[in-house]
Amino acid sequence: MPPLTGLRRMAPRDPAEDHRAASPLELLFDLVFVVAVGFAATNLHEIEAEGHVTAAVLAYALVFFSIWWAWINFTWFATSFDTDDWLYRVTTFVQMAGVLVLAAGVGPAMQDGDFTVVVIGYVVMRLALVAQWIRAAVSSPAYRANAVRYAVGIVVVQALWVAMLFLPAGSMPFVAPVLVLLEMAVPVWAESGTATTPWHRRHIAERYSLFTLIVLGEGLVASASAVIDGLHDAEHLAPLLVLAAGGLVIVAGLWWIYFSREQHEHIRGLPSALLFGYGHYVVFAAAAALPAGIEVAVSADAGHADLSHASVAATVAVPVAVFVAAVWALALRPSLTLRANVTVVVLTLAIVASTAVPAASLVATALLVAAIVVVLEVAAVPLPGSRTP
């Protein structure tokens, strides 16, 4: 029975716990993050439509890292130490507040290079997690060394992010990548002792799957909104209908590809866990960039995009190809034969190559994604006479 304070000892969760599923708090946490992801995608679309594709991608990559890294760190902490008492909930709500602050700064960061508000929101999220790690250090002697290293590492890097704001404006492109690497090095250092924090493989896989669903779902909503808005400016309805149909096929195909294999099997020891977690940056970022590409295509159809036809096609085809390649590398490759692996890689490269024929690129991308789905489904069917495990 909890003490009169209502607080529970932050003991580690059982990594083999039955029926472990995402909590309502975790689901709410994800929805708050989608606000920031949506703002990042919207600004990506606006900057790309102005013709500044390289600047848009670089700004998007850094902003999306701040969103993704705060999400992933909470997710891995929660799988190990979620107590769901009032203090845990309040600390989590503080992290959500940091997300909203960060979201407010996405526009200035991507449009003007002013990362002040983004850094403030990001630091709020990260320091709230430090409080969680300190609590875990007090309550869990077996993992105290890990928790202390996490807390120290996070605080040091946050101080460096704040210091970056006082450097000359031109230094950020050189300093920020170093700080990103330092952030990603903290878990490696924190887990370098004799014990690693006890993650729940199925719970982690479910959390990543749910966030993938949310990001892909946002792509459907954004695509539908873009097409509806485009109806006001379009002279011909047919191109928008093709765009809407192609976007639906692509998103459905990406969903199918991601969920065609079990994900938890790829989370074993620390190296595989880090690879799975870090690799999902590419998965999430590509999925979130897709609706921006579709919106660019709608803007181009209405004559509001200052881009070449090939560049417009690339804003859709490249995120799709990157998503497929990342999922293939993380989860599909080990389950496929050599022939199936080669086929998936060739079809993925063909998606990128389709930008050479911009007028047919969207339809080609949709058909190629559907072809990859067929390859995966055929590969999943056991051959006659074979024994299933």
Contacts in CASP RR format, 6 or more apart in sequence:
PFRMAT RR
TARGET T0000
AUTHOR 0000-0000-0000
METHOD contacts of the structure
MODEL  1
MPPLTGLRRMAPRDPAEDHRAASPLELLFDLVFVVAVGFAATNLHEIEAE
GHVTAAVLAYALVFFSIWWAWINFTWFATSFDTDDWLYRVTTFVQMAGVL
VLAAGVGPAMQDGDFTVVVIGYVVMRLALVAQWIRAAVSSPAYRANAVRY
AVGIVVVQALWVAMLFLPAGSMPFVAPVLVLLEMAVPVWAESGTATTPWH
RRHIAERYSLFTLIVLGEGLVASASAVIDGLHDAEHLAPLLVLAAGGLVI
VAGLWWIYFSREQHEHIRGLPSALLFGYGHYVVFAAAAALPAGIEVAVSA
DAGHADLSHASVAATVAVPVAVFVAAVWALALRPSLTLRANVTVVVLTLA
IVASTAVPAASLVATALLVAAIVVVLEVAAVPLPGSRTP
2 8 0 8 1.000
2 85 0 8 1.000
6 85 0 8 1.000
6 86 0 8 1.000
7 83 0 8 1.000
7 85 0 8 1.000
7 86 0 8 1.000
7 87 0 8 1.000
8 83 0 8 1.000
8 85 0 8 1.000
9 83 0 8 1.000
9 139 0 8 1.000
10 81 0 8 1.000
10 83 0 8 1.000
10 88 0 8 1.000
10 135 0 8 1.000
10 136 0 8 1.000
10 138 0 8 1.000
10 139 0 8 1.000
10 140 0 8 1.000
11 81 0 8 1.000
11 83 0 8 1.000
11 139 0 8 1.000
11 140 0 8 1.000
12 80 0 8 1.000
12 81 0 8 1.000
12 140 0 8 1.000
12 142 0 8 1.000
12 143 0 8 1.000
12 197 0 8 1.000
12 198 0 8 1.000
13 20 0 8 1.000
13 79 0 8 1.000
13 80 0 8 1.000
13 81 0 8 1.000
13 82 0 8 1.000
13 198 0 8 1.000
13 200 0 8 1.000
14 198 0 8 1.000
14 200 0 8 1.000
15 198 0 8 1.000
15 199 0 8 1.000
15 200 0 8 1.000
15 201 0 8 1.000
16 200 0 8 1.000
17 200 0 8 1.000
17 203 0 8 1.000
20 200 0 8 1.000
20 202 0 8 1.000
20 203 0 8 1.000
21 203 0 8 1.000
21 206 0 8 1.000
22 203 0 8 1.000
22 206 0 8 1.000
22 207 0 8 1.000
22 210 0 8 1.000
23 78 0 8 1.000
23 82 0 8 1.000
23 84 0 8 1.000
25 84 0 8 1.000
25 89 0 8 1.000
25 92 0 8 1.000
26 75 0 8 1.000
26 78 0 8 1.000
26 207 0 8 1.000
27 210 0 8 1.000
28 96 0 8 1.000
29 71 0 8 1.000
29 74 0 8 1.000
29 92 0 8 1.000
29 95 0 8 1.000
29 96 0 8 1.000
30 71 0 8 1.000
30 210 0 8 1.000
30 211 0 8 1.000
30 214 0 8 1.000
31 214 0 8 1.000
32 96 0 8 1.000
32 99 0 8 1.000
32 100 0 8 1.000
33 67 0 8 1.000
33 70 0 8 1.000
33 71 0 8 1.000
33 99 0 8 1.000
33 211 0 8 1.000
34 214 0 8 1.000
34 215 0 8 1.000
34 218 0 8 1.000
35 99 0 8 1.000
35 100 0 8 1.000
35 103 0 8 1.000
36 67 0 8 1.000
36 99 0 8 1.000
36 100 0 8 1.000
36 102 0 8 1.000
36 103 0 8 1.000
36 106 0 8 1.000
37 64 0 8 1.000
37 67 0 8 1.000
37 215 0 8 1.000
37 218 0 8 1.000
37 284 0 8 1.000
37 288 0 8 1.000
38 218 0 8 1.000
38 222 0 8 1.000
38 288 0 8 1.000
39 103 0 8 1.000
39 105 0 8 1.000
39 106 0 8 1.000
39 107 0 8 1.000
40 60 0 8 1.000
40 63 0 8 1.000
40 64 0 8 1.000
40 67 0 8 1.000
40 106 0 8 1.000
40 110 0 8 1.000
40 288 0 8 1.000
41 218 0 8 1.000
41 219 0 8 1.000
41 222 0 8 1.000
41 288 0 8 1.000
41 289 0 8 1.000
41 291 0 8 1.000
41 292 0 8 1.000
42 292 0 8 1.000
42 295 0 8 1.000
43 56 0 8 1.000
43 59 0 8 1.000
43 60 0 8 1.000
43 63 0 8 1.000
43 106 0 8 1.000
43 107 0 8 1.000
43 110 0 8 1.000
43 111 0 8 1.000
44 56 0 8 1.000
44 57 0 8 1.000
44 60 0 8 1.000
44 110 0 8 1.000
44 289 0 8 1.000
44 292 0 8 1.000
44 293 0 8 1.000
45 291 0 8 1.000
45 292 0 8 1.000
45 293 0 8 1.000
45 295 0 8 1.000
45 296 0 8 1.000
45 299 0 8 1.000
46 111 0 8 1.000
47 55 0 8 1.000
47 56 0 8 1.000
47 59 0 8 1.000
47 110 0 8 1.000
47 111 0 8 1.000
48 56 0 8 1.000
48 292 0 8 1.000
48 293 0 8 1.000
48 296 0 8 1.000
48 305 0 8 1.000
48 307 0 8 1.000
48 315 0 8 1.000
49 295 0 8 1.000
49 296 0 8 1.000
49 299 0 8 1.000
49 300 0 8 1.000
49 304 0 8 1.000
49 305 0 8 1.000
49 306 0 8 1.000
49 307 0 8 1.000
50 306 0 8 1.000
51 305 0 8 1.000
51 306 0 8 1.000
51 307 0 8 1.000
51 311 0 8 1.000
53 307 0 8 1.000
53 311 0 8 1.000
53 314 0 8 1.000
53 315 0 8 1.000
56 110 0 8 1.000
58 173 0 8 1.000
59 109 0 8 1.000
59 110 0 8 1.000
59 113 0 8 1.000
60 110 0 8 1.000
60 285 0 8 1.000
60 289 0 8 1.000
61 285 0 8 1.000
62 109 0 8 1.000
62 115 0 8 1.000
62 176 0 8 1.000
62 180 0 8 1.000
63 106 0 8 1.000
63 109 0 8 1.000
63 110 0 8 1.000
63 118 0 8 1.000
64 281 0 8 1.000
64 284 0 8 1.000
64 285 0 8 1.000
64 288 0 8 1.000
65 180 0 8 1.000
65 281 0 8 1.000
66 102 0 8 1.000
66 118 0 8 1.000
66 122 0 8 1.000
67 99 0 8 1.000
67 102 0 8 1.000
68 280 0 8 1.000
68 281 0 8 1.000
68 284 0 8 1.000
68 285 0 8 1.000
69 183 0 8 1.000
69 184 0 8 1.000
70 95 0 8 1.000
70 99 0 8 1.000
70 102 0 8 1.000
70 122 0 8 1.000
70 125 0 8 1.000
70 126 0 8 1.000
70 129 0 8 1.000
71 211 0 8 1.000
72 277 0 8 1.000
72 280 0 8 1.000
72 281 0 8 1.000
73 126 0 8 1.000
73 129 0 8 1.000
73 187 0 8 1.000
74 92 0 8 1.000
74 95 0 8 1.000
74 125 0 8 1.000
74 129 0 8 1.000
75 204 0 8 1.000
75 207 0 8 1.000
75 208 0 8 1.000
76 187 0 8 1.000
76 197 0 8 1.000
76 199 0 8 1.000
76 204 0 8 1.000
77 129 0 8 1.000
77 132 0 8 1.000
77 133 0 8 1.000
77 136 0 8 1.000
79 199 0 8 1.000
79 200 0 8 1.000
79 203 0 8 1.000
79 204 0 8 1.000
79 207 0 8 1.000
80 136 0 8 1.000
80 143 0 8 1.000
80 197 0 8 1.000
80 198 0 8 1.000
80 199 0 8 1.000
80 200 0 8 1.000
81 132 0 8 1.000
81 136 0 8 1.000
81 140 0 8 1.000
81 197 0 8 1.000
82 88 0 8 1.000
87 135 0 8 1.000
88 132 0 8 1.000
91 128 0 8 1.000
91 131 0 8 1.000
91 132 0 8 1.000
92 128 0 8 1.000
94 124 0 8 1.000
94 128 0 8 1.000
95 124 0 8 1.000
95 125 0 8 1.000
95 128 0 8 1.000
95 129 0 8 1.000
97 124 0 8 1.000
98 121 0 8 1.000
98 122 0 8 1.000
98 124 0 8 1.000
98 125 0 8 1.000
98 128 0 8 1.000
99 121 0 8 1.000
99 125 0 8 1.000
101 117 0 8 1.000
101 120 0 8 1.000
101 121 0 8 1.000
101 124 0 8 1.000
102 117 0 8 1.000
102 118 0 8 1.000
102 120 0 8 1.000
102 121 0 8 1.000
102 122 0 8 1.000
102 125 0 8 1.000
104 117 0 8 1.000
105 116 0 8 1.000
105 117 0 8 1.000
105 118 0 8 1.000
106 118 0 8 1.000
108 114 0 8 1.000
108 115 0 8 1.000
108 116 0 8 1.000
108 117 0 8 1.000
108 118 0 8 1.000
109 115 0 8 1.000
109 117 0 8 1.000
109 118 0 8 1.000
113 169 0 8 1.000
113 172 0 8 1.000
115 164 0 8 1.000
115 165 0 8 1.000
115 172 0 8 1.000
116 165 0 8 1.000
119 161 0 8 1.000
119 162 0 8 1.000
119 164 0 8 1.000
119 165 0 8 1.000
122 161 0 8 1.000
123 158 0 8 1.000
123 161 0 8 1.000
123 162 0 8 1.000
126 154 0 8 1.000
126 157 0 8 1.000
126 158 0 8 1.000
127 154 0 8 1.000
127 155 0 8 1.000
127 158 0 8 1.000
129 154 0 8 1.000
130 150 0 8 1.000
130 151 0 8 1.000
130 154 0 8 1.000
130 155 0 8 1.000
133 147 0 8 1.000
133 148 0 8 1.000
133 150 0 8 1.000
133 151 0 8 1.000
133 154 0 8 1.000
134 147 0 8 1.000
134 151 0 8 1.000
136 143 0 8 1.000
136 147 0 8 1.000
137 143 0 8 1.000
137 144 0 8 1.000
137 147 0 8 1.000
137 148 0 8 1.000
137 151 0 8 1.000
140 147 0 8 1.000
142 195 0 8 1.000
143 195 0 8 1.000
143 197 0 8 1.000
143 198 0 8 1.000
145 193 0 8 1.000
145 195 0 8 1.000
146 190 0 8 1.000
146 191 0 8 1.000
146 193 0 8 1.000
146 195 0 8 1.000
146 196 0 8 1.000
146 197 0 8 1.000
147 190 0 8 1.000
149 186 0 8 1.000
149 189 0 8 1.000
149 190 0 8 1.000
149 192 0 8 1.000
150 186 0 8 1.000
150 187 0 8 1.000
150 190 0 8 1.000
153 186 0 8 1.000
153 189 0 8 1.000
153 190 0 8 1.000
154 186 0 8 1.000
157 179 0 8 1.000
157 182 0 8 1.000
157 183 0 8 1.000
157 186 0 8 1.000
160 179 0 8 1.000
160 182 0 8 1.000
161 179 0 8 1.000
164 171 0 8 1.000
164 172 0 8 1.000
164 175 0 8 1.000
164 176 0 8 1.000
164 179 0 8 1.000
167 175 0 8 1.000
184 278 0 8 1.000
187 274 0 8 1.000
188 274 0 8 1.000
191 197 0 8 1.000
191 270 0 8 1.000
196 269 0 8 1.000
196 270 0 8 1.000
199 267 0 8 1.000
199 273 0 8 1.000
201 264 0 8 1.000
201 267 0 8 1.000
201 268 0 8 1.000
202 264 0 8 1.000
204 264 0 8 1.000
204 267 0 8 1.000
204 273 0 8 1.000
204 276 0 8 1.000
205 262 0 8 1.000
205 263 0 8 1.000
205 264 0 8 1.000
205 267 0 8 1.000
208 263 0 8 1.000
208 276 0 8 1.000
208 277 0 8 1.000
208 280 0 8 1.000
209 258 0 8 1.000
209 259 0 8 1.000
209 263 0 8 1.000
211 284 0 8 1.000
212 258 0 8 1.000
212 283 0 8 1.000
212 284 0 8 1.000
212 287 0 8 1.000
213 255 0 8 1.000
215 284 0 8 1.000
215 287 0 8 1.000
215 288 0 8 1.000
216 251 0 8 1.000
216 254 0 8 1.000
216 255 0 8 1.000
216 258 0 8 1.000
216 287 0 8 1.000
217 251 0 8 1.000
218 288 0 8 1.000
218 291 0 8 1.000
219 251 0 8 1.000
219 287 0 8 1.000
219 288 0 8 1.000
219 290 0 8 1.000
219 291 0 8 1.000
219 294 0 8 1.000
220 248 0 8 1.000
220 251 0 8 1.000
221 291 0 8 1.000
222 291 0 8 1.000
222 292 0 8 1.000
222 294 0 8 1.000
222 295 0 8 1.000
223 243 0 8 1.000
223 244 0 8 1.000
223 247 0 8 1.000
223 248 0 8 1.000
223 251 0 8 1.000
223 291 0 8 1.000
223 294 0 8 1.000
223 295 0 8 1.000
224 244 0 8 1.000
226 291 0 8 1.000
226 294 0 8 1.000
226 295 0 8 1.000
226 298 0 8 1.000
227 240 0 8 1.000
227 243 0 8 1.000
227 244 0 8 1.000
227 298 0 8 1.000
229 298 0 8 1.000
230 240 0 8 1.000
230 298 0 8 1.000
230 301 0 8 1.000
230 302 0 8 1.000
231 237 0 8 1.000
231 240 0 8 1.000
233 302 0 8 1.000
233 303 0 8 1.000
233 304 0 8 1.000
234 240 0 8 1.000
234 301 0 8 1.000
234 302 0 8 1.000
239 301 0 8 1.000
240 298 0 8 1.000
240 301 0 8 1.000
242 362 0 8 1.000
242 363 0 8 1.000
243 294 0 8 1.000
243 297 0 8 1.000
243 298 0 8 1.000
243 301 0 8 1.000
243 362 0 8 1.000
245 366 0 8 1.000
246 362 0 8 1.000
246 363 0 8 1.000
246 365 0 8 1.000
246 366 0 8 1.000
247 294 0 8 1.000
247 362 0 8 1.000
247 366 0 8 1.000
249 366 0 8 1.000
249 369 0 8 1.000
249 370 0 8 1.000
250 290 0 8 1.000
250 316 0 8 1.000
250 320 0 8 1.000
250 365 0 8 1.000
250 366 0 8 1.000
250 369 0 8 1.000
251 290 0 8 1.000
253 369 0 8 1.000
253 370 0 8 1.000
253 372 0 8 1.000
253 373 0 8 1.000
254 287 0 8 1.000
254 290 0 8 1.000
254 320 0 8 1.000
254 323 0 8 1.000
254 324 0 8 1.000
254 369 0 8 1.000
256 373 0 8 1.000
256 376 0 8 1.000
257 323 0 8 1.000
257 324 0 8 1.000
257 327 0 8 1.000
257 332 0 8 1.000
257 369 0 8 1.000
257 372 0 8 1.000
257 373 0 8 1.000
257 376 0 8 1.000
258 283 0 8 1.000
258 327 0 8 1.000
258 331 0 8 1.000
260 332 0 8 1.000
260 373 0 8 1.000
260 376 0 8 1.000
260 377 0 8 1.000
260 380 0 8 1.000
261 331 0 8 1.000
261 332 0 8 1.000
261 335 0 8 1.000
261 376 0 8 1.000
263 276 0 8 1.000
263 331 0 8 1.000
266 272 0 8 1.000
266 275 0 8 1.000
266 276 0 8 1.000
266 330 0 8 1.000
266 331 0 8 1.000
266 334 0 8 1.000
267 273 0 8 1.000
267 276 0 8 1.000
275 330 0 8 1.000
276 330 0 8 1.000
279 326 0 8 1.000
279 330 0 8 1.000
280 326 0 8 1.000
280 330 0 8 1.000
282 322 0 8 1.000
282 323 0 8 1.000
282 326 0 8 1.000
283 323 0 8 1.000
283 326 0 8 1.000
283 327 0 8 1.000
283 330 0 8 1.000
285 322 0 8 1.000
286 319 0 8 1.000
286 320 0 8 1.000
286 322 0 8 1.000
286 323 0 8 1.000
286 326 0 8 1.000
287 319 0 8 1.000
287 323 0 8 1.000
289 315 0 8 1.000
289 319 0 8 1.000
290 316 0 8 1.000
290 319 0 8 1.000
290 320 0 8 1.000
290 323 0 8 1.000
292 315 0 8 1.000
293 315 0 8 1.000
293 316 0 8 1.000
293 319 0 8 1.000
294 316 0 8 1.000
296 305 0 8 1.000
296 307 0 8 1.000
296 312 0 8 1.000
296 315 0 8 1.000
296 316 0 8 1.000
297 312 0 8 1.000
297 313 0 8 1.000
297 315 0 8 1.000
297 316 0 8 1.000
297 362 0 8 1.000
299 305 0 8 1.000
300 307 0 8 1.000
300 309 0 8 1.000
300 312 0 8 1.000
305 312 0 8 1.000
307 315 0 8 1.000
308 358 0 8 1.000
309 358 0 8 1.000
309 359 0 8 1.000
310 355 0 8 1.000
310 356 0 8 1.000
310 358 0 8 1.000
312 358 0 8 1.000
313 354 0 8 1.000
313 355 0 8 1.000
313 358 0 8 1.000
313 361 0 8 1.000
313 362 0 8 1.000
314 355 0 8 1.000
316 361 0 8 1.000
316 362 0 8 1.000
316 365 0 8 1.000
317 351 0 8 1.000
317 352 0 8 1.000
317 354 0 8 1.000
317 355 0 8 1.000
317 361 0 8 1.000
317 362 0 8 1.000
317 365 0 8 1.000
318 352 0 8 1.000
318 355 0 8 1.000
320 351 0 8 1.000
320 365 0 8 1.000
320 369 0 8 1.000
321 348 0 8 1.000
321 349 0 8 1.000
321 351 0 8 1.000
321 352 0 8 1.000
324 344 0 8 1.000
324 348 0 8 1.000
324 351 0 8 1.000
324 369 0 8 1.000
324 372 0 8 1.000
325 345 0 8 1.000
325 348 0 8 1.000
328 341 0 8 1.000
328 344 0 8 1.000
328 345 0 8 1.000
328 348 0 8 1.000
332 341 0 8 1.000
332 344 0 8 1.000
332 376 0 8 1.000
333 341 0 8 1.000
335 379 0 8 1.000
336 344 0 8 1.000
336 376 0 8 1.000
336 379 0 8 1.000
337 379 0 8 1.000
340 375 0 8 1.000
340 376 0 8 1.000
340 378 0 8 1.000
340 379 0 8 1.000
343 375 0 8 1.000
344 372 0 8 1.000
344 375 0 8 1.000
344 376 0 8 1.000
347 368 0 8 1.000
347 371 0 8 1.000
347 372 0 8 1.000
347 375 0 8 1.000
348 368 0 8 1.000
348 372 0 8 1.000
350 364 0 8 1.000
350 368 0 8 1.000
351 364 0 8 1.000
351 365 0 8 1.000
351 368 0 8 1.000
351 369 0 8 1.000
354 360 0 8 1.000
354 361 0 8 1.000
354 364 0 8 1.000
354 365 0 8 1.000
354 368 0 8 1.000
355 361 0 8 1.000
357 364 0 8 1.000
382 388 0 8 1.000
END
